[in-house]
C-alpha cells in the first residue's frame, strides 16, 4: 500500500522531500495557529509555509526507550522493536506549542521479546511468536515455575498479566513434538529471523533457547526452581489426560510433558506500538491543553493517542492510518 500511495502522490504532483527532517512547528502564538514548519535538508535549514495546514504523521514513540521508561510505567526497561524513526518527533514538536496528549501510558507490549544484544544498554529486540507456538501445546510459566495465565492468550495479554505480577521474564516449555509441529505449520518463529536462523539457535542455544532431557535439568538451565516446575508439569499433564485445564481453562492442550528432550524459551516484554499520542477532535485537529483546536494543525496514524483504547487491536494501526490520513488531508485541504 505504501508503493501505491507513493506512486499516486507523484502522479498528482506532490513534492516529496527525502532525507528532510522537520524539527520545529512555526506558529503564531497569539492566534494559536500553525503557519508552517522548519526542516533540515542536506545540513541546511528549510522553511515551508503551510497555506492550508500541517498534518503530523510521524508515527509513535516506542523507538525512544527513554520515552518508554517515562510514560509506559508498567514496562520500564522493556525492549523495543520499533523503528529508530519512531521517537515521538511529532508529539514532541506539538507539545512544545501547547498540544495535549492522551493514553500515554498504554502501548502494544509483547510478552515474548528476545534481546538483540547482551549489552543491557542496547534495548533493541525481536519478537518470538511464543503465543503462536503455545497453540501447539507448550506452556508458559513465571519466574516461580508456576503457570499464571491461560497459555492460549495473545502476546500482549501475556505481557499485561506479567506486569500485574511484576514479572520481568517469562518462560515457555515445549516438547520436541510440539516444537516441530509449530515449525512445520508456521514459517516464522522469530519476527526478523528466517527459519534457518531459528534452527541454528535451537542447536547452539546462545540467545534465548535452552534444551534438556528432563524437566529438572531444563529448570536449572532457565534459572527456575526445579521442584516447582516439576510439580507444575505433573499437574498440567493430568489436565491433558483428563481433557480439562482446571486452573486456566485453556483450549489447546496438545500432548503431555513426560518424555524428553524438552525445550525452554526465555522471553521478556518488548514494546513496539505506542497507543498514546496527540489528542484530536473528530476533524483530527490537534487540541491544546485547554481542549481547543490548534488552527491548521492535524494528526493521523500512530501520532494520535487513544485509537485503540488501552489495549492494542491487531490491524487497527494500518486501517486507522490510511483512513484517518485521508480524513486529515481532506480537512486540511478544506481549511481557510
N, C-alpha and C positions, 0 to 999 in steps of 0.2 A: 504493500500500500504506500510505502514511502516513495518508491520509484514512480508509481502512478501519479502521486501528488506533485512530486518534483518536476516530472515531465510536463504536466499540465500547467504548473506555475510558470515554467519557461515559455510555454506556448502563448500565454496571455500577457507576457511581458513583465513578469515580476522580477525585480532587480535583487538577485540573491547574492549576498556578500559572504564569501567563505573566509575562514580564518580571521573573523572580525568579532571581537568581544565587546559586548555592551557593558559598560562599567558604571553608568550613572543615569538616572532619570532627571531630565531638566524640567523644572517646574516653575509655575507662578504660585508662590506660596500663599499669597493673599487670596487668590481666586480658587485655591485647592484644585489646581489644574496641571496636567502634564502637557508640556509643549513639545517634547521630543526626547532624544537620547544622546548621550555621549558614548562613543565607542573607540576602540583601539584597533587599527589596521596597519600591519607592517611597521609597528612601532610608532605610528603617528596617530594623533587624535583625529576622530571623525565625528562630526556633529550632524545629526539628522533631525530635521524639523518634521513633526507629525501633524499633517494638515487635518487628519481625521481622528487618529488615536494611536495608542501603543498597546499591543497585546503581549502580555508576559506569558511565554510558553517555554520556560526554561527547565521544566521538569522538577523533580523533588530534591531532597537534601541528604539522602542516606549515603551519598558518596563522601560526605564530610563526617568523619567519625566523631569529631568534636560536637557536631550538632546532634548526633545520635545520643551522646552522653548527656547533653544539655537538656534535650526535650523528651526523649523516649526513655523515661526514667526506669521502667521495669527491665530494660535491656541495656543498661550501661555496660560498656565493654564488649558489646556484641560485634561479631564480624560483619562485613558488608560485601554484597555482590553488586552494588550499584555502580554505575559508570562514574569515573572520576569527574565527569562533566556535570554530574547531578549533585551539586554542592549548595543548592539553595540560592543561587545568584540572584534570580528574580525576586525571591522572597526578601532577601537582604536589602536590595535596592528599594523595593516598595516600602519596607518598614522604615527606612531612613526618611521617607517623606510622609510618614504617619499612617501607613496602611495597617489594617488589623489582620490578625491571623486566627486560625481556629483548628481544633483537633490535633494540635502539635505533638501530643504525647502518644499518638497512635501510628502504627506502621505495620507493613507486612513483614513479619519476622518468622523465619522458618526454623524449626527445631533441629534440623539435621544439617548443620553447617560444618564445613571442613576447611581448616586454615590452609592458605596457600604457602605460608612460610612458618618456620619455627620461631622466627623473630616476633616477639609479642608486640612490638611497635608496628608491625605490618598486619593490619586487621582485614586485609582482603581475603576473601574465601570463595569456595564453591558450594553449591547445594547438592548434597547427596539425596537422592529421591527415596529416602527411607520410608516415607509414608506410602509410597507405591510398593516397595518391597514387602511391607507388612501385610499387604493384601494376599501375599502368597504364604502367610503363616508365621513369620517371625514375630517376636515380642519385643516390647520396649520397656526398659526399667530405668529407675533413677539411680543416683549415686549410692543409695542404700540397698540396692539389689532387688527392690520391690517394684512390681508393676504399679503405675499410678494413674493410668488413663486407658481409655478404650484404644487399643492399638490400631484400629481401623481409621482413626480420625486423620484429617489433613495436617500438613506440616505446621501451618500457622496455629491450629488448635493445640497441637502438641507444645508449641512454644509458649502459648498462653498458660497452659497447665504447669509448665516448668516455672514460669515467672511467679505464679501463685505459691509455689512450694519453695521458691528460692534456689532452684537447681540451675547450675551453670553448665552442666553437661548432661547428656542423655546417652543411653547405651541400648543397642539392639543386639539380640541374639538370634541367629539363624542356623538351621541345619544346612548341610550341603545340598540336599534335595530342594529345599525351599529357595536357596540362593540361585541354584541353576535354573529353577523354574522362572524366577524373576528375570534372569538374564536372557532366557530363551524368548520370553514374551515381551520384554521391554528393552529396546535397543540402547537406551540411555540410562545409566546408573548415576553418574555424577554430571550435572549440567556444566559443560565446559571441557569434559573429557570424552574421548571415544571409548568404545568397549575394550579395546586393546589396552588402553591406559589403565582401565579399571582391573582388567585381568592381571596386569603387571603388579598392581597394588595388592591384589589377593595373594600373589606369590611372594612379594617382598615385604609386605606389611610395614611400610615405612611412614605412612601418613595417618591413617585412621582405622585400619583393619587389624585385627588380631585373630589367630587361629589356634585351636587346641583340641585335643582328643576327648577331654572331659569338661564338664561344666565348672568344676572346681578350678581346674587349670585356666580355663577361659576367664573366670572371675579374677584370678590373681593377675593375669595379664592386663585386664581392664582396670584394675585397682578397686574392685568391688569386694565386699565381704562374701567369701566363698559359701559359708553355711547358709546365708540368707538367699543367695542366688540359687543354690541347690533347692532350698525349700520353695522358692517361687516357682521354679521349673517343675518340681514334683507336683505342686498344687495345680499348676496350669495343665500339665499332662493329664491329670484326672478330669479336668474340664473338657479337654478334647475327646477323651474316651466316652464321657457322658453326653457329649454333644451340646453342652451349655456352659457359657462363661458366667459363673455366678458372681464374679467380682465387678465386671465392667460391661458385660453383655455384648462382647464383640461378635461379629458375624463370621469373619474369615479365619476360622481355626483349621489350618491345613497341616496336619502332621504333629506328632509328639517329638519331644526332645529327649530321646533315650539312647540314640546311637550317634557317636561322633563320626567324622570331625564336626566341630561347631565353629562358627564364625561370629566374631564380635565387631560391632561398628560403633565408634565413639563420635558423637556429634555435639555441636554447641549452637546456640542461637546465632542466626545470620540475618541481618536486615537488608532490604533491597528497595522497598517501595514505601515512601512516606505517605501517610494518609492525611497529614496536616499540611496546611499551607494558607494562602491568602483567602480572606473572607470576601465573598462576592454576593451580589444580588441576583435576581432572576435574569437580568440582562447581561450578566457576567461582568458588570462594572466592579472594580476593586473598591472595597469600602474602607473608610478610615476608622480610627478608634472610636469615633462617635457614631458609627454606623451610617455615615453619609458617603455617597459615591464620590470618588476622586475623578474629576472630569477627564475624559479622554484616556482613561487607564482601564484596561480589561485584562482578563486572565483566562487561560484554558489549560486543560490537562492536569498533570500531577502538581503543578504550581498552585492549584486550588485545594483548599482544605475541606474535608467533610464529605467528599463524593461517595466514599464507601461506608461512611459512618465510622464505627470503632473497630471494624474487622474487615480485612481485605477480601474483596469479591473477585475471584479469578476472571479475567477477560474484561472486567469493567474499566480498566485503565485504558485499553485500546479504544473501546466503544465510546467512552466519555471524551477522550482526547479528540477523536475525529468529529464527533457530534458537537461538542462544546466549542471546539476550534472553529467550526463552520459558523456557529451562532455568534461567537465573539467577533469574528471577522465581519459578519453582516451588520452587527450592531455598531461596530467601529466605523464601517463604511457609511452608515446612515447618520452618524453623529454630525453635529454642526458646531 
